[in-house]
Amino acid sequence: MRTQFCGLVDERLVGQTVTLCGWADTRRDHGGVVFVDLRDHEGIVQVVAEPDNAAAFAEASKVRYEYCLRITGTVRARPAAQVNDKLATGKVEVVAGTVEILNAAAPLPFMLHETPGEEARLKYRYLDIRRPAMQKAMRTRIRLVSALRHYLDARGFQDIETPVLTKATPEGARDYLVPSRVHPGEFYALPQSPQLFKQLLMMAGMDRYYQVARCFRDEDLRADRQPEFTQLDMEFAFVGERDVQDFVEGMIRHVFREVAGVDLGDPFPRLTYAEAIRRFGSDKPDLRIDLELVDVAEHVRHVEFKVFSAPANDPAGRVACLRVPGGAEMTRKQLDDLAPYVARYGARGLAWIRIDDLAKGRERLTSPITKFLDDRALEGIFEATGAATGDVLFFGAGSWKTVSDFMGALRLKVGRDLGRVADGWRPLWVVDFPMFEFDPAAKRHVALHHPFTAPKVDDAAQLAADPANAVSRGYDMVLNGNEIGGGSIRIHRPEMQSTVFDLLGITRHEAELKFGFLLEALKYGAPPHGGIAFGIDRIAALMVGTESIRDVIAFPKTASATCLLTAAPSEVPEPQLQELHVRVVRPKKD
C-alpha cells in the first residue's frame, strides 16, 4: 500500500513519486491550499493539496484529526523560508496527487499531542501508544530486548522456553492458579519465575541458558510492579559469583551503550549488603545522592534521653544521623512535615538539629532535642558527621532494621527535594546478602532471596549451627537506586538443599510434595551453577526516563491489577466454571 515511511521522506527523494500511509496529525487550510501533517511510526511529513488538483483537494478538505489516510504524491523541496528544522523531513513536502481516506476517525477522547490522565491512557491504550512519547518508549524497549538477544546469541547462550503451566512452589509471592479441566480439583500455577526449570537445564547439561520470560506474581502493586512482567532469565553451569557478575556487567554496559548511548563505566563498584545498609539504609542505594548515614550510638549511650540511649545500648538497636549540608535553609514546617513521611516506614518520630552557627555553640542550634543532649554528646555527633554551619542533622533511633528503613527513605526524599541528585548513571553491585531474615510474625527464618540460594559455607551442619549470621552467595545489580537484576549461585547438593528447607520451616513431607523433582535431580551429578534475572520493564523505564514501568508495557494493568481496556478480570459463565469443577463463593455483603 505504500512505498515509503512518512518520517523517512527527505531531499534525496525530491522529484520522485511516493505513496504514504498514516494518520492526520494536523490539517490546515491556508487560503485555498490544504496542508496535512501525515504521521506514521517513523515521524511526520507535510503533505500539500493544491486546488488545481480538484479531486485531491476535495478529499484533503474532508480530512480531520487522526483520519487514517493513503496519499500518493511528488516530493518537492520547500522554499528556504519554509524549512522546518525541527523535523527530519522539514526540508521537503509532498504535493498530493491522490488522497484516499482509509478510515475516518470519530472525535478522540483525548488529544494525542497532550499527556492524558492515567485512566484514559489505559482505557484507550491503542490511542495512547500512537503518541510520539509512547512510540519512542516502546521502540526503546524493543531495541533493548533485541540487543540482549544478539549479545547472548553471539556468546553461546541458548534460548530455551520453559513451561507457563507448572506446579505451585513457594517463591515469595502468591501464585496465580489455573484450574485443570481434566484433573478435577487440581491446579496449575503460573510461574513467578523460571527458577527451578533453569536449574534443571543446568543439570541437563545445557550449560548456558537464557530466556525473555513472562512471569506472574499475585501481589500488591505499585508503579514498578505488575501482576505479569518480563525478565531476562539466565543460568550458567560451572561458575562462581564473579564469573556471572563479570559477564552480565559487560552485557549491561554494552546494551546501554548501544540502545541508550550511555557509558556506565568499568568496572561497577561493589558494596556488601552490610555496608550498603550502614551507609545508605538500603540494599539498592542511589549513589547519585551524596548523603550518607553515620552511626552515632557511641556518642549517646551515656545520655539520659532514653529515645537515644536505649537503642544505643541495645545490640539490635541503631542510632543513625543524616547530615544534610545547606539544610538549614529548610523551614520549620518543612522539617516537621518529614515526620509523617518517615512514619510510613516505621518511624515513631524524627529528631533534628539545625545548625545556624556552629562556632557559637548551643545558642545557635535550633532543635527540639538539644536540651536532652550534653556537650559531650553534641561534640561527638558533630565530629562524627563533619557537621558545619548551615547544616541540618536528622536522627533515627530504634531497631536496626526500622531505623535503616526510614532513614534510607528520608535520605532519598531529602536528596530529591533539595536537588542533590546528580546527573548521570551510577551502577553498582550489592553482594554478600544475609542468607535468612527472621520473621517475628511467623517465628521462623525466611529466605532473603529464595530457598535455592547457596550459602557461603559448604558444610550443611555449619549452616544449621548459625543460620542467623549466615551469608548467601546472592548478588544484585543496582542502577540509580533501582534493582535491575538479582541472582545467586545455587545450591547443587541435595543435603544442603534439605538443610535450607529445614531452616525455613519446610517439612520433609512438604519439601517432597512441592520440590521432590528438584531434590531427585540434585542426586544425579548436578553441577555447580548460578544465574541472574534482569527486569526488562525496569531497565526500559530507566532508559526512557520514566518512573513507571507502565509506560514501557504495551497493555499494563492498573494498581488494582485490572485492565481498563478489556475490563479484565471478569466473571465467567456458570457452565464454564462447572467444566473446570470450580464453584465461586462470593464474599457476604454487610
C-alpha positions as CSV (number, residue, x, y, z in Angstrom):
1,M,0.0,0.0,0.0
2,R,3.0,2.4,0.5
3,T,6.4,2.9,-1.0
4,Q,7.9,5.0,1.9
5,F,7.5,5.7,5.6
6,C,6.4,9.3,6.4
7,G,9.3,10.1,8.6
8,L,11.9,8.9,6.1
9,V,11.0,11.2,3.2
10,D,13.9,13.6,2.6
11,E,15.6,15.6,0.0
12,R,17.1,12.5,-1.7
13,L,13.6,11.8,-2.9
14,V,12.9,15.2,-4.5
15,G,11.2,14.7,-7.8
16,Q,10.1,11.2,-7.1
17,T,6.5,9.9,-6.6
18,V,5.9,8.3,-3.2
19,T,2.9,6.6,-1.6
20,L,2.5,7.2,2.1
21,C,0.1,5.8,4.7
22,G,-0.6,7.2,8.2
23,W,-2.7,9.4,10.4
24,A,-3.6,13.1,10.0
25,D,-1.6,14.7,12.8
26,T,-3.0,18.1,11.8
27,R,-4.9,19.7,8.9
28,R,-4.6,23.3,8.0
29,D,-6.4,25.3,5.3
30,H,-4.3,28.3,4.3
31,G,-6.0,30.4,1.7
32,G,-7.2,27.7,-0.5
33,V,-4.3,25.3,0.0
34,V,-4.7,22.4,2.4
35,F,-1.8,21.2,4.4
36,V,-1.9,17.8,6.2
37,D,0.9,16.6,8.5
38,L,0.9,12.9,7.9
39,R,2.3,10.8,10.7
40,D,3.4,7.1,11.0
41,H,5.7,5.3,13.3
42,E,8.8,6.9,11.7
43,G,7.7,10.5,12.0
44,I,5.8,13.3,10.2
45,V,5.9,14.7,6.7
46,Q,4.0,17.7,5.3
47,V,1.5,17.0,2.5
48,V,0.2,19.8,0.3
49,A,-3.1,19.5,-1.5
50,E,-3.4,22.3,-4.1
51,P,-6.7,23.5,-5.7
52,D,-5.6,22.8,-9.3
53,N,-5.9,19.1,-8.4
54,A,-9.6,19.2,-7.6
55,A,-10.1,15.6,-6.5
56,A,-7.1,15.5,-4.1
57,F,-8.0,19.0,-2.8
58,A,-11.7,17.9,-2.2
59,E,-10.6,14.8,-0.3
60,A,-8.0,16.6,1.7
61,S,-10.6,19.2,2.7
62,K,-12.6,16.4,4.3
63,V,-9.7,15.2,6.5
64,R,-10.0,15.7,10.2
65,Y,-7.8,14.8,13.2
66,E,-6.5,11.3,13.2
67,Y,-8.1,10.2,10.0
68,C,-6.3,7.2,8.5
69,L,-5.0,8.2,5.0
70,R,-3.2,6.9,2.0
71,I,-1.6,9.6,-0.1
72,T,0.3,9.5,-3.4
73,G,2.3,12.5,-4.4
74,T,5.5,14.0,-5.6
75,V,8.3,15.1,-3.3
76,R,9.5,18.7,-3.7
77,A,11.9,20.9,-1.8
78,R,10.4,23.5,0.4
79,P,11.4,27.1,-0.1
80,A,14.2,28.2,2.2
81,A,11.9,30.4,4.2
82,Q,9.6,27.4,4.9
83,V,12.2,24.9,6.0
84,N,11.3,23.3,9.4
85,D,14.5,22.4,11.2
86,K,12.5,20.6,13.9
87,L,11.5,17.8,11.6
88,A,13.7,15.2,9.9
89,T,11.5,15.8,6.8
90,G,11.5,19.5,7.3
91,K,13.3,20.4,4.0
92,V,10.7,18.7,1.8
93,E,7.0,18.3,1.3
94,V,4.7,16.0,-0.7
95,V,2.4,17.5,-3.3
96,A,-0.7,15.3,-3.2
97,G,-1.7,13.6,-6.4
98,T,-4.4,11.4,-4.8
99,V,-5.8,11.5,-1.2
100,E,-7.6,8.4,0.0
101,I,-9.4,8.3,3.3
102,L,-8.9,4.7,4.5
103,N,-10.9,5.3,7.7
104,A,-12.5,8.3,9.3
105,A,-11.9,8.9,13.0
106,A,-14.6,9.8,15.5
107,P,-13.7,12.6,17.9
108,L,-10.9,11.2,20.2
109,P,-11.3,11.0,24.0
110,F,-8.1,13.0,24.3
111,M,-5.6,14.9,22.1
112,L,-2.5,12.9,21.2
113,H,-0.4,16.0,21.5
114,E,-1.1,16.0,25.2
115,T,-0.5,13.6,28.1
116,P,-3.9,12.4,29.2
117,G,-4.8,11.1,32.7
118,E,-3.7,7.6,33.6
119,E,-7.2,6.1,33.4
120,A,-7.8,7.4,29.9
121,R,-4.4,6.3,28.8
122,L,-5.0,2.7,29.9
123,K,-8.6,2.5,28.7
124,Y,-7.7,3.8,25.2
125,R,-4.2,2.3,25.2
126,Y,-4.2,1.8,21.4
127,L,-4.6,5.6,21.1
128,D,-2.1,6.3,23.9
129,I,0.6,4.3,22.1
130,R,0.1,6.4,19.0
131,R,1.6,9.4,20.9
132,P,5.2,10.1,19.9
133,A,6.4,9.7,23.5
134,M,4.9,6.2,23.8
135,Q,6.2,5.3,20.3
136,K,9.7,6.2,21.5
137,A,9.3,4.3,24.8
138,M,8.0,1.1,23.1
139,R,10.7,1.2,20.5
140,T,13.4,1.7,23.1
141,R,12.1,-1.5,24.8
142,I,12.1,-3.4,21.5
143,R,15.7,-2.3,20.8
144,L,16.7,-3.3,24.4
145,V,15.3,-6.9,24.0
146,S,16.9,-7.2,20.6
147,A,20.3,-6.1,21.8
148,L,20.2,-8.5,24.7
149,R,19.3,-11.4,22.4
150,H,22.0,-10.6,19.9
151,Y,24.6,-10.3,22.7
152,L,23.7,-13.6,24.2
153,D,23.2,-15.5,20.9
154,A,26.7,-14.4,19.8
155,R,28.2,-15.8,23.0
156,G,26.8,-19.3,23.0
157,F,23.8,-18.8,25.2
158,Q,20.8,-21.0,24.3
159,D,17.3,-19.5,24.2
160,I,15.1,-22.2,25.8
161,E,11.4,-21.9,26.7
162,T,10.1,-23.2,30.0
163,P,6.5,-24.1,31.0
164,V,3.9,-21.5,31.8
165,L,1.5,-24.0,33.3
166,T,3.5,-25.6,36.1
167,K,3.5,-26.6,39.8
168,A,2.8,-24.2,42.6
169,T,6.0,-23.7,44.6
170,P,6.6,-21.1,47.3
171,E,9.0,-18.4,45.9
172,G,7.9,-15.4,48.0
173,A,4.7,-14.2,46.4
174,R,1.2,-15.7,45.9
175,D,0.8,-17.8,42.8
176,Y,-1.8,-17.3,40.1
177,L,-3.6,-20.6,39.9
178,V,-5.2,-22.2,36.8
179,P,-7.8,-24.9,37.4
180,S,-7.4,-28.1,35.4
181,R,-10.5,-29.3,33.5
182,V,-9.2,-32.9,33.0
183,H,-7.9,-33.2,36.6
184,P,-10.8,-32.2,38.8
185,G,-9.8,-30.3,41.9
186,E,-6.2,-29.8,40.8
187,F,-4.5,-26.7,39.7
188,Y,-1.5,-25.4,37.7
189,A,0.3,-22.3,38.8
190,L,1.7,-19.6,36.5
191,P,5.4,-19.2,37.1
192,Q,6.7,-16.5,39.4
193,S,10.0,-17.1,37.6
194,P,11.6,-20.0,35.6
195,Q,13.9,-20.6,38.6
196,L,13.6,-24.3,39.0
197,F,13.4,-25.1,35.3
198,K,16.6,-23.2,34.5
199,Q,18.4,-25.1,37.3
200,L,17.1,-28.3,35.8
201,L,18.5,-27.3,32.5
202,M,21.9,-26.9,34.0
203,M,21.6,-30.4,35.5
204,A,20.6,-31.5,31.9
205,G,24.0,-30.2,30.6
206,M,22.7,-27.2,28.6
207,D,25.5,-25.1,30.2
208,R,24.3,-21.6,29.2
209,Y,20.6,-20.7,29.1
210,Y,18.6,-17.6,28.6
211,Q,15.0,-16.7,28.1
212,V,13.0,-13.5,27.8
213,A,10.4,-14.9,30.2
214,R,6.9,-13.9,31.2
215,C,6.5,-14.1,35.0
216,F,3.4,-13.8,37.2
217,R,3.0,-12.7,40.8
218,D,-0.2,-12.1,42.7
219,E,1.0,-9.3,44.9
220,D,0.1,-5.7,45.9
221,L,1.1,-3.4,43.1
222,R,2.8,0.0,42.8
223,A,4.4,1.9,39.9
224,D,7.2,-0.6,39.4
225,R,5.2,-3.8,39.8
226,Q,2.7,-5.6,37.6
227,P,1.0,-8.9,38.0
228,E,2.7,-10.1,34.8
229,F,6.1,-8.8,33.9
230,T,9.1,-9.7,31.7
231,Q,12.5,-10.6,32.8
232,L,15.7,-11.7,31.1
233,D,16.4,-15.0,32.8
234,M,19.9,-16.5,32.7
235,E,21.8,-19.5,34.1
236,F,25.4,-20.7,33.8
237,A,27.0,-24.1,34.7
238,F,30.3,-24.4,36.5
239,V,30.6,-20.8,37.6
240,G,31.3,-18.7,40.7
241,E,29.9,-15.4,41.6
242,R,32.4,-13.3,39.7
243,D,32.0,-15.4,36.6
244,V,28.3,-14.5,36.4
245,Q,28.8,-10.9,37.6
246,D,31.7,-10.1,35.2
247,F,29.8,-11.5,32.2
248,V,26.5,-9.7,32.8
249,E,28.2,-6.5,33.7
250,G,29.8,-6.5,30.3
251,M,26.4,-7.3,28.7
252,I,24.6,-4.4,30.5
253,R,27.4,-2.0,29.7
254,H,27.2,-3.0,26.0
255,V,23.4,-2.8,25.8
256,F,23.2,0.7,27.5
257,R,25.8,2.0,25.1
258,E,24.1,0.5,22.0
259,V,20.5,1.3,22.9
260,A,20.7,4.5,25.0
261,G,24.1,5.9,24.1
262,V,25.1,5.7,27.8
263,D,28.6,4.7,29.1
264,L,28.1,3.1,32.5
265,G,31.8,2.9,33.3
266,D,34.1,-0.1,34.0
267,P,34.1,-1.7,36.5
268,F,31.0,-1.3,38.5
269,P,31.8,-0.7,42.2
270,R,30.8,-3.3,44.8
271,L,29.3,-2.9,48.2
272,T,28.5,-5.6,50.7
273,Y,24.9,-5.7,51.9
274,A,26.0,-4.7,55.4
275,E,27.9,-1.7,54.1
276,A,25.0,-0.6,51.9
277,I,22.6,-0.7,54.8
278,R,25.0,1.0,57.2
279,R,25.9,3.9,54.8
280,F,22.6,4.3,52.9
281,G,19.9,2.5,54.8
282,S,19.1,0.5,51.6
283,D,20.2,-2.6,49.7
284,K,19.6,-0.6,46.5
285,P,21.3,2.7,47.2
286,D,21.1,5.6,44.8
287,L,24.7,6.7,44.6
288,R,23.8,9.9,42.7
289,I,22.7,11.4,46.1
290,D,25.8,12.5,48.1
291,L,24.3,11.9,51.5
292,E,25.2,9.1,53.9
293,L,24.1,7.8,57.3
294,V,26.5,7.9,60.2
295,D,26.2,5.7,63.2
296,V,26.4,7.9,66.4
297,A,25.4,5.3,69.1
298,E,28.7,5.6,70.9
299,H,28.2,9.3,71.4
300,V,24.7,9.0,73.1
301,R,25.0,5.8,75.1
302,H,25.5,7.8,78.3
303,V,22.7,10.4,77.9
304,E,19.5,10.2,79.9
305,F,17.4,10.7,76.8
306,K,16.1,7.1,76.5
307,V,14.9,7.6,73.0
308,F,18.6,7.6,72.0
309,S,20.4,5.8,74.9
310,A,18.1,2.7,74.9
311,P,18.8,1.7,71.2
312,A,22.4,2.8,71.6
313,N,22.9,0.2,74.3
314,D,20.9,-2.5,72.6
315,P,23.0,-4.8,70.3
316,A,19.9,-5.0,68.0
317,G,19.4,-1.2,68.0
318,R,20.7,1.7,66.0
319,V,21.1,5.4,66.3
320,A,21.9,6.9,62.9
321,C,22.4,10.5,61.8
322,L,21.9,12.0,58.3
323,R,23.8,15.2,57.7
324,V,22.3,17.5,55.1
325,P,24.7,20.3,54.0
326,G,22.8,23.5,53.5
327,G,19.7,22.0,55.1
328,A,19.3,24.9,57.4
329,E,17.5,26.7,54.6
330,M,14.6,24.4,55.2
331,T,11.7,26.0,57.1
332,R,10.4,24.7,60.4
333,K,7.3,23.4,58.5
334,Q,9.4,21.6,56.0
335,L,11.3,19.9,58.8
336,D,8.2,19.0,60.7
337,D,6.5,17.6,57.6
338,L,9.1,15.0,57.3
339,A,7.9,13.2,60.4
340,P,4.7,11.9,58.9
341,Y,6.7,10.8,55.8
342,V,9.1,8.6,57.7
343,A,6.2,7.3,59.8
344,R,5.2,5.3,56.7
345,Y,8.4,3.4,57.1
346,G,8.0,2.6,60.8
347,A,9.5,5.7,62.5
348,R,7.8,6.9,65.7
349,G,9.2,10.4,65.2
350,L,12.1,12.3,63.6
351,A,14.6,14.2,65.6
352,W,16.7,17.0,64.1
353,I,19.1,19.7,64.8
354,R,19.5,22.8,62.6
355,I,23.0,24.4,62.9
356,D,22.7,28.1,62.4
357,D,26.2,28.9,63.7
358,L,28.4,26.1,64.9
359,A,31.0,28.4,66.3
360,K,28.5,29.9,68.8
361,G,27.5,26.5,70.2
362,R,24.1,25.7,71.7
363,E,22.7,29.2,71.5
364,R,22.8,29.0,67.7
365,L,21.3,25.5,67.4
366,T,17.6,25.1,66.7
367,S,16.2,21.8,67.8
368,P,13.6,20.1,70.0
369,I,16.2,17.6,71.4
370,T,19.4,19.6,72.2
371,K,18.1,20.1,75.8
372,F,18.4,16.3,76.2
373,L,22.0,16.1,74.9
374,D,25.0,17.2,76.9
375,D,28.0,18.9,75.3
376,R,30.0,15.6,75.1
377,A,27.2,14.1,73.1
378,L,26.8,17.1,70.8
379,E,30.6,17.4,70.2
380,G,30.9,13.7,69.4
381,I,28.0,13.9,66.9
382,F,29.3,17.0,65.2
383,E,32.8,15.5,64.9
384,A,31.5,12.1,63.6
385,T,29.3,13.7,61.0
386,G,31.5,16.5,59.9
387,A,28.7,19.0,60.7
388,A,29.1,22.6,59.7
389,T,27.2,25.9,59.9
390,G,24.1,25.8,57.7
391,D,23.6,22.0,58.1
392,V,20.7,20.1,59.4
393,L,21.2,16.8,61.2
394,F,18.4,14.2,61.2
395,F,18.4,11.3,63.7
396,G,16.8,7.9,63.7
397,A,16.7,5.7,66.8
398,G,15.2,2.3,67.3
399,S,15.7,-1.3,66.0
400,W,18.4,-1.7,63.4
401,K,16.0,-2.6,60.5
402,T,13.4,0.1,61.3
403,V,16.0,2.9,61.5
404,S,17.7,1.7,58.4
405,D,14.4,1.6,56.5
406,F,13.1,5.0,57.4
407,M,16.5,6.8,57.4
408,G,17.1,5.3,54.0
409,A,13.8,6.6,52.7
410,L,14.5,10.0,54.3
411,R,17.8,10.2,52.5
412,L,16.1,9.7,49.2
413,K,13.4,12.2,49.8
414,V,15.6,15.0,51.2
415,G,18.1,14.4,48.4
416,R,15.4,14.7,45.7
417,D,13.6,17.6,47.4
418,L,16.8,19.7,47.8
419,G,18.1,18.9,44.3
420,R,21.0,16.8,45.4
421,V,20.5,14.1,42.8
422,A,23.5,14.3,40.4
423,D,23.1,13.8,36.7
424,G,24.3,10.6,35.0
425,W,24.3,6.9,35.8
426,R,25.6,5.2,38.9
427,P,25.6,1.4,38.8
428,L,26.9,-0.9,41.5
429,W,26.9,-4.5,42.7
430,V,25.5,-5.3,46.2
431,V,26.9,-8.6,47.4
432,D,27.1,-10.8,50.5
433,F,23.4,-10.7,51.4
434,P,22.2,-12.4,54.6
435,M,21.1,-15.9,53.9
436,F,18.0,-15.5,56.0
437,E,16.0,-12.9,57.9
438,F,13.8,-13.7,60.8
439,D,10.0,-13.2,60.5
440,P,8.7,-12.4,64.0
441,A,5.1,-13.0,63.0
442,A,5.8,-16.5,61.6
443,K,8.5,-17.1,64.2
444,R,10.9,-18.6,61.7
445,H,13.5,-17.7,59.2
446,V,12.6,-16.8,55.6
447,A,14.9,-16.7,52.6
448,L,16.1,-13.2,51.8
449,H,16.3,-14.1,48.1
450,H,14.8,-17.6,47.5
451,P,15.2,-21.0,49.0
452,F,17.6,-22.2,46.3
453,T,20.4,-19.7,47.0
454,A,23.6,-21.2,48.2
455,P,25.3,-20.1,51.4
456,K,28.9,-19.0,51.6
457,V,29.7,-22.1,53.7
458,D,29.9,-25.5,52.1
459,D,29.1,-27.5,55.2
460,A,25.4,-28.0,55.9
461,A,26.0,-28.6,59.6
462,Q,27.9,-25.3,59.9
463,L,24.9,-23.5,58.2
464,A,22.4,-25.2,60.6
465,A,24.5,-24.2,63.6
466,D,24.3,-20.4,63.0
467,P,21.6,-19.5,60.4
468,A,21.1,-16.0,61.8
469,N,24.6,-15.0,60.7
470,A,24.8,-17.0,57.5
471,V,25.8,-15.1,54.4
472,S,24.5,-16.1,51.0
473,R,26.1,-16.2,47.6
474,G,23.5,-13.8,46.3
475,Y,24.1,-10.5,44.4
476,D,22.1,-7.7,43.0
477,M,22.9,-5.2,40.3
478,V,21.6,-1.7,41.1
479,L,21.4,1.4,38.9
480,N,20.4,4.8,40.1
481,G,18.6,3.4,43.2
482,N,16.8,0.6,41.2
483,E,17.5,-3.1,41.5
484,I,17.6,-4.0,37.8
485,G,18.9,-7.6,38.3
486,G,19.3,-10.2,41.0
487,G,20.8,-13.6,41.2
488,S,22.9,-16.1,43.1
489,I,25.0,-19.2,43.0
490,R,22.5,-22.0,43.5
491,I,22.6,-25.0,45.9
492,H,23.7,-28.0,43.9
493,R,23.9,-30.7,46.7
494,P,20.8,-32.4,48.0
495,E,21.9,-32.4,51.6
496,M,22.4,-28.6,51.6
497,Q,19.1,-28.0,49.9
498,S,17.3,-30.2,52.5
499,T,19.1,-28.3,55.3
500,V,17.9,-25.0,53.9
501,F,14.3,-26.3,53.7
502,D,14.5,-27.4,57.3
503,L,15.8,-24.0,58.4
504,L,12.9,-22.3,56.5
505,G,10.4,-24.5,58.3
506,I,9.5,-26.5,55.2
507,T,8.9,-30.0,56.5
508,R,10.4,-33.1,54.8
509,H,6.9,-34.1,53.6
510,E,6.2,-30.6,52.3
511,A,9.6,-30.4,50.6
512,E,8.9,-33.7,48.9
513,L,5.5,-32.7,47.8
514,K,6.5,-29.3,46.4
515,F,10.1,-29.8,45.4
516,G,10.5,-33.6,45.1
517,F,11.5,-33.3,41.4
518,L,14.3,-30.9,42.3
519,L,15.6,-33.0,45.2
520,E,15.6,-36.0,43.0
521,A,17.5,-34.2,40.2
522,L,20.2,-33.0,42.6
523,K,21.1,-36.6,43.3
524,Y,22.3,-37.3,39.8
525,G,25.5,-35.3,39.5
526,A,24.1,-31.8,39.5
527,P,26.9,-29.3,38.5
528,P,27.7,-26.1,40.4
529,H,25.6,-23.4,38.8
530,G,24.3,-19.9,39.2
531,G,22.4,-17.2,37.4
532,I,20.7,-13.9,37.4
533,A,17.4,-12.3,36.2
534,F,17.1,-8.8,34.9
535,G,13.8,-6.8,34.9
536,I,13.2,-5.8,31.3
537,D,10.4,-3.5,32.2
538,R,12.5,-1.6,34.8
539,I,15.6,-1.3,32.5
540,A,13.5,0.0,29.7
541,A,11.8,2.5,32.0
542,L,15.2,3.8,33.1
543,M,16.4,4.2,29.5
544,V,13.2,6.1,28.6
545,G,13.4,8.2,31.8
546,T,10.0,7.4,33.3
547,E,9.2,6.5,36.9
548,S,6.5,3.9,36.0
549,I,7.1,0.7,34.1
550,R,3.5,1.0,32.8
551,D,5.0,3.5,30.3
552,V,7.1,0.7,28.6
553,I,4.5,-2.1,28.7
554,A,2.1,-2.2,25.8
555,F,-1.0,-3.2,27.8
556,P,-0.4,-2.9,31.5
557,K,-2.7,-3.3,34.5
558,T,-3.7,-0.7,37.0
559,A,-2.6,-0.6,40.6
560,S,-5.6,-2.8,41.4
561,A,-4.5,-5.4,38.8
562,T,-7.3,-4.6,36.4
563,C,-7.2,-4.0,32.6
564,L,-9.2,-0.9,31.8
565,L,-9.0,-1.7,28.1
566,T,-10.6,-5.2,28.2
567,A,-12.3,-5.0,31.6
568,A,-10.4,-8.0,32.9
569,P,-10.7,-9.7,35.3
570,S,-14.3,-10.5,34.6
571,E,-16.9,-13.0,35.7
572,V,-17.1,-16.4,34.0
573,P,-20.4,-18.1,33.0
574,E,-21.5,-20.8,35.3
575,P,-21.3,-23.6,32.6
576,Q,-17.6,-22.8,32.1
577,L,-17.0,-22.9,35.8
578,Q,-18.7,-26.3,36.1
579,E,-16.4,-27.6,33.3
580,L,-13.5,-26.6,35.4
581,H,-15.0,-28.1,38.6
582,V,-14.9,-24.6,40.2
583,R,-17.5,-23.0,42.4
584,V,-17.3,-19.3,43.2
585,V,-18.0,-18.3,46.8
586,R,-18.8,-14.6,46.9
587,P,-18.0,-12.5,50.0
588,K,-21.0,-11.7,52.1
589,K,-22.3,-8.1,51.9
590,D,-22.5,-6.2,55.2
